[in-house]
Amino acid sequence: STPGLEGLCHVSELHFERVRNCEGFVKSLGVEEFEVKYLGKNAKGQLQLSRKAVQEEKRNGGKPKPKPKPQPEMSEEEVDVIAQAIEGISNL
């Protein structure tokens, strides 16, 4: 918590479900302040904040949401098979 520091939280970072009315949603929380996570700065130098990230961490027992595993690259053999299939189609 940083006293006196303010920022904006994009509507897409307020909740997991779509928020149609920001003012109504925040009013329904019954608080004037809520916890957010700092995500970084955007191209304009503005702070990017997320309430949704905080909620996700609380769901996961304080751990950030795991990043998806990278997909393995195709083997040369798979690339060759796809290239032959493409060549076969272009020869039609």
Sequence and secondary structure as in RCSB ss.txt:
>XXXX:A:sequence
STPGLEGLCHVSELHFERVRNCEGFVKSLGVEEFEVKYLGKNAKGQLQLSRKAVQEEKRNGGKPKPKPKPQPEMS
EEEVDVIAQAIEGISNL
>XXXX:A:secstr
  TT    B GGGT SS  S HHHHHHHHT S    EEEEE TTS EEEEHHHHHHHHHTTT             
HHHHHHHHHHHHHHHT 
